[in-house]
Amino acid sequence: MSFFTAHRVTALVVFVAAAAWVVTGEFSAVGSQEVKKDDTANEGQAAAEPVAVRRTVAAVMPQFIDYAREIRISGATEADKQAVLAARTSGIVAKLGVVKGGAIAADALVVELEGSDVVAGVDTAQAALEQATETLRVGQALFDKGSLPELELITRRAAKAAAEAGLSQAKAAQDRLLLKAPFAGTVDTVDVELGEWVQTGASIATILALDPIVVKAEVSERDVAFVTVGSKAKVRLVDGVEMEGVVRHVSAQASDKTRTFGVEVALPNPDHTIPAGMTAEVRLYTAAVPAVVVPRSIITINEDGVIGLRVVGADDKAAFAPVTVIDDGEQGMVVTGVPKDLRVIVAGQDLVSDGDVVTVSELTPAQAAEALK
């Protein structure tokens, strides 16, 4: 709930005071002086000097709200993951398992290169390993009977180890003929055709993971302290779609050029309807703090240049209360530091000083709401 604006308060006070004047014939306007005179003054004689001066002010008890400040920044959508797949060896494209724009599952075949000689190498290495294994088995039996020197047994063991390594290398060469998707996603580009010869390192396809879609933006160094991982964010895309997401990353280092910090907001995108590269407006929210919304017109500055409000206590003495402005919204200034047990002066605050005793026309929230109907 926000304070009503100062000119409306003044209008209300004038209305109430006018009613009082009609009934009693006495009226003290907001900002007017109330002067006490000497009752012993004779008719026709000059009035005694004023012994007390009071100004009339309008005040209201502050209405506190839990306020989360909104931070608006611009950004763009990006894929959660992006991989440019490259050929791991040279060869001719024998199979192509992807289509541009199509979906692909994790570990699904992207491309297979021809390699009959490589496959044959695996068979040869497998046979060599089987032979070395049998030779070692026979040698171990002979050694146990004392019919084979220990050095020969060691040689056969080494031969088996070499055969195992050869088979591993042959299988690795065969595996390099295959290229598989590292994660599930959408095929963004396909850069080869069936039957095409490709060199090692040549680009084969680009895969994007679009769920979640990530909005990347940058927040100023003044606001970065208020943005935390896990906090909620609202995103408005350039096509008008609005979504809620979660802050998943806040950069720990500012950009050297802009002195801003990168922020990532993750949005659900199960149907892949949100593409990468779309402009977006991001609204982040700080942690909620007790605050009061006040009209800009009642903000004042003391002699030391401190921003604050004029308040009045139970003793009807005016005082200055320093406040911190945390936001400037459509309804007014959002401030923290307002005392909870003091009334805020909303009309006549510029006519009183610290320690002045005032006459208070106090308004309740209900009266304010009624006056604004």
C-alpha positions in Angstrom: 0.0 0.0 0.0 1.5 3.4 -0.9 1.1 6.8 0.5 -1.4 9.1 -1.2 0.2 12.1 -2.9 0.8 15.2 -1.0 -1.7 17.4 -2.9 -4.5 15.0 -2.2 -3.6 14.9 1.5 -3.7 18.7 1.5 -7.1 18.7 -0.2 -8.5 16.2 2.4 -7.1 18.2 5.3 -8.7 21.4 3.9 -12.0 19.6 3.5 -11.9 18.3 7.1 -10.9 21.7 8.5 -13.6 23.5 6.5 -16.2 21.2 8.1 -14.8 22.0 11.5 -14.9 25.7 10.8 -18.5 25.5 9.8 -19.4 23.8 13.1 -17.1 25.6 15.5 -16.1 28.7 13.7 -12.4 27.9 14.4 -10.0 26.8 11.7 -6.2 26.2 11.5 -5.0 25.5 8.0 -2.1 23.2 7.2 1.0 25.3 7.6 -0.8 28.1 9.4 0.3 29.5 12.8 -1.7 29.0 15.9 -1.1 31.9 18.2 -2.1 32.1 21.9 -3.0 35.6 23.2 -3.2 37.2 26.6 -6.7 36.8 27.9 -6.4 39.9 30.1 -6.1 42.3 27.2 -8.7 45.0 27.5 -11.0 45.9 24.6 -9.4 48.4 22.3 -5.9 47.6 23.7 -3.2 46.0 21.6 -3.0 42.2 21.9 -0.1 40.8 23.9 2.9 39.3 22.2 2.4 35.7 21.0 3.7 33.2 23.6 3.4 30.1 21.5 3.4 29.4 17.8 2.3 26.1 16.2 1.9 25.1 12.6 -0.6 22.7 11.4 0.6 19.7 9.4 -1.0 16.6 7.9 0.5 13.3 8.9 -0.1 9.6 8.4 1.2 6.4 9.9 3.6 4.7 7.4 2.3 1.5 5.7 5.1 -1.0 5.3 5.3 -3.5 2.5 7.8 -6.3 1.6 9.3 -4.8 -1.5 11.5 -6.6 -4.0 13.1 -4.1 -6.3 12.9 -4.9 -10.0 16.0 -4.8 -12.2 15.4 -4.6 -15.9 18.2 -5.6 -18.3 18.3 -6.6 -22.0 19.7 -9.9 -23.2 19.3 -12.7 -25.8 18.5 -16.3 -25.8 21.2 -18.9 -26.3 21.3 -22.7 -26.4 22.0 -24.5 -23.2 24.7 -26.5 -24.9 26.2 -26.2 -28.4 28.7 -28.6 -30.0 30.3 -28.4 -33.4 31.2 -32.0 -34.2 34.3 -32.7 -36.2 35.7 -35.8 -38.0 38.0 -37.8 -35.8 39.8 -39.3 -38.8 40.0 -39.0 -42.5 37.7 -41.1 -44.8 34.6 -41.2 -47.0 31.2 -40.6 -45.5 29.5 -44.0 -45.5 26.5 -43.3 -43.3 24.9 -40.0 -42.3 22.5 -40.2 -39.3 21.4 -36.6 -39.0 19.1 -34.2 -40.9 19.3 -30.4 -40.6 16.6 -29.2 -38.2 15.9 -32.7 -36.9 16.1 -34.0 -33.3 18.8 -36.3 -32.2 19.2 -38.4 -29.1 22.3 -38.6 -26.9 24.8 -41.1 -28.2 23.0 -41.5 -31.6 25.0 -41.9 -34.7 25.9 -38.7 -36.5 28.3 -40.0 -39.2 30.2 -43.2 -40.1 33.2 -43.2 -42.4 34.3 -46.1 -44.6 37.2 -48.1 -43.2 37.3 -51.7 -44.2 41.0 -51.8 -43.7 40.5 -50.5 -40.1 37.9 -53.3 -39.4 40.3 -55.8 -40.8 43.0 -54.5 -38.5 40.8 -55.2 -35.6 40.3 -58.8 -36.7 44.0 -59.2 -37.1 44.8 -57.8 -33.7 42.1 -60.0 -32.1 43.7 -63.1 -33.7 47.2 -62.0 -32.5 45.9 -61.7 -29.0 44.3 -65.1 -29.0 47.6 -66.6 -30.2 49.7 -64.8 -27.6 47.2 -65.9 -24.9 47.5 -69.5 -25.9 51.3 -69.4 -26.1 51.4 -67.9 -22.6 49.1 -70.6 -21.3 51.3 -73.4 -22.7 54.4 -71.7 -21.5 53.0 -71.3 -17.9 52.3 -75.0 -17.8 55.8 -75.9 -19.0 57.3 -73.5 -16.5 55.3 -75.1 -13.7 56.9 -78.5 -14.7 60.3 -77.0 -14.9 60.5 -77.4 -18.6 60.6 -73.7 -19.6 63.1 -71.1 -18.5 61.7 -68.2 -16.6 63.1 -65.7 -19.1 61.0 -67.4 -21.9 57.9 -67.1 -19.7 58.5 -63.4 -19.2 58.9 -63.0 -23.0 55.6 -64.7 -23.6 53.9 -62.5 -21.0 55.3 -59.4 -22.8 54.0 -60.7 -26.1 50.5 -61.1 -24.8 50.6 -57.5 -23.3 51.7 -56.2 -26.7 48.9 -58.1 -28.4 46.4 -56.6 -26.0 47.7 -53.1 -26.7 47.5 -53.7 -30.4 43.9 -54.7 -30.2 43.1 -51.6 -28.1 44.7 -49.4 -30.8 42.8 -51.2 -33.6 39.5 -50.8 -31.8 40.3 -47.1 -31.2 41.0 -46.6 -34.9 37.7 -48.3 -35.7 35.9 -46.1 -33.1 37.2 -43.0 -34.8 35.2 -43.9 -37.9 32.0 -43.3 -35.9 30.8 -39.9 -34.6 28.0 -39.8 -32.1 26.0 -37.1 -30.5 27.4 -36.0 -27.1 23.9 -35.0 -25.8 20.3 -34.9 -27.0 19.3 -31.8 -29.0 18.5 -30.3 -32.3 20.7 -30.6 -35.4 21.3 -27.0 -36.4 23.7 -27.6 -39.4 25.0 -30.5 -41.4 28.2 -29.8 -43.3 28.9 -33.0 -45.3 27.1 -35.3 -47.7 27.1 -39.1 -48.3 30.2 -40.2 -50.3 32.1 -37.0 -49.4 35.8 -37.3 -48.4 36.5 -35.6 -45.2 39.8 -34.8 -43.5 40.5 -35.1 -39.8 39.0 -32.1 -38.0 36.5 -31.2 -40.7 33.2 -29.9 -39.4 30.4 -32.5 -39.7 27.4 -31.0 -37.9 26.3 -28.6 -35.2 24.0 -29.7 -32.4 22.1 -27.4 -30.0 20.5 -28.3 -26.7 17.5 -26.0 -26.4 15.8 -27.2 -23.3 16.3 -25.3 -21.2 16.9 -22.2 -23.3 19.2 -19.8 -21.7 18.8 -16.0 -21.6 22.2 -14.3 -21.2 22.3 -10.7 -20.1 24.6 -8.3 -18.2 23.8 -6.5 -14.9 25.5 -3.4 -13.7 28.1 -3.4 -10.9 25.7 -1.4 -8.7 23.0 -4.1 -9.0 25.0 -7.3 -9.1 25.1 -7.7 -5.3 21.3 -8.0 -5.3 21.2 -10.9 -7.9 21.6 -14.4 -6.6 21.6 -17.9 -8.1 18.3 -19.6 -7.7 16.2 -16.4 -7.6 13.2 -16.1 -10.0 13.2 -13.9 -13.0 10.6 -12.8 -15.6 11.5 -12.8 -19.3 9.7 -11.0 -22.1 10.7 -12.2 -25.5 10.7 -9.9 -28.6 7.6 -11.7 -29.9 5.7 -10.7 -26.7 5.9 -14.1 -25.0 6.4 -13.8 -21.2 7.9 -16.6 -19.1 9.3 -17.2 -15.7 12.7 -18.6 -15.2 15.5 -19.1 -12.7 18.9 -17.4 -12.4 21.4 -20.2 -12.8 24.6 -18.3 -13.0 26.1 -14.9 -12.0 29.5 -14.1 -13.2 32.2 -13.5 -10.6 34.2 -11.2 -12.8 33.1 -8.1 -14.6 33.7 -7.3 -18.2 36.8 -5.3 -18.8 35.1 -3.0 -21.2 31.6 -2.5 -19.7 32.2 -3.3 -16.0 29.1 -5.4 -16.1 28.5 -8.9 -14.9 27.1 -11.7 -16.9 23.8 -13.3 -15.8 22.2 -16.5 -17.1 18.5 -17.2 -16.7 17.2 -20.7 -17.6 13.7 -21.0 -19.2 11.8 -24.3 -19.9 11.6 -25.0 -23.6 10.4 -28.6 -23.9 9.0 -28.1 -27.4 12.0 -26.2 -28.7 9.7 -23.3 -29.7 12.1 -20.7 -28.5 15.1 -20.4 -30.8 18.6 -19.2 -29.9 19.5 -15.6 -30.7 16.2 -14.0 -29.8 16.2 -10.6 -28.1 14.7 -10.7 -24.6 14.0 -8.3 -21.7 14.9 -9.7 -18.3 13.4 -8.6 -15.0 15.3 -9.6 -11.9 14.0 -9.1 -8.4 16.1 -8.4 -5.3 15.4 -9.9 -1.9 12.3 -8.4 -0.3 12.8 -5.8 2.4 10.4 -3.7 4.5 9.8 -0.5 2.7 7.3 2.4 2.3 6.1 4.0 -0.9 5.9 7.8 -0.5 5.1 10.7 -2.8 8.2 12.3 -4.3 7.0 15.7 -3.0 7.5 14.8 0.7 11.2 13.8 0.2 13.4 16.4 1.8 17.1 17.0 2.5 18.6 18.2 5.7 21.5 20.6 6.2 24.0 17.9 5.8 22.6 16.8 2.4 21.0 13.6 3.8 17.8 12.5 2.1 14.9 11.9 4.5 11.3 12.6 5.7 9.8 14.9 8.2 8.1 12.9 11.0 6.2 13.6 14.1 6.1 11.6 17.3 3.6 11.2 20.1 4.8 14.5 21.6 3.8 16.3 18.4 7.4 17.4 17.9 8.7 17.4 14.3 11.9 15.6 13.5 14.0 14.5 10.5 14.3 10.8 9.7 17.0 9.8 7.1 15.8 7.2 4.6 17.4 5.2 1.7 15.8 5.3 -1.7 15.8 1.9 -3.2 13.5 2.4 -6.2 11.6 5.1 -8.1 8.3 3.6 -9.3 5.1 4.8 -10.8 3.4 5.1 -7.4 6.3 7.1 -5.9 9.6 6.7 -4.2 10.3 3.4 -2.4 12.3 4.0 0.7 13.7 2.1 3.7 14.6 3.3 7.1 11.2 4.9 7.9 10.6 4.7 11.7 7.6 2.4 12.5 6.5 4.3 15.5 6.4 7.8 14.0 3.9 9.5 11.7 5.2 10.9 8.4 4.3 14.5 7.6 2.8 14.6 4.1 1.7 18.3 4.0 3.4 21.3 5.6 6.8 19.5 6.0 8.7 22.3 4.5 7.4 24.8 7.1 8.7 23.1 10.2 12.1 22.3 11.7 13.4 19.8 14.0 12.0 20.2 17.5 9.0 22.3 16.4 5.8 21.5 18.2 3.0 21.2 15.6 -0.7 20.6 15.4 -1.3 17.3 13.6 -4.2 16.5 11.4 -3.8 12.8 11.4 -5.3 10.6 8.7 -5.9 6.9 8.9 -5.4 4.6 5.9 -9.2 4.1 5.8 -9.8 7.8 5.6 -7.2 8.2 2.9 -8.7 5.4 0.9 -12.1 7.0 1.2 -10.8 10.3 0.1 -9.3 8.9 -3.0 -12.5 7.2 -4.2 
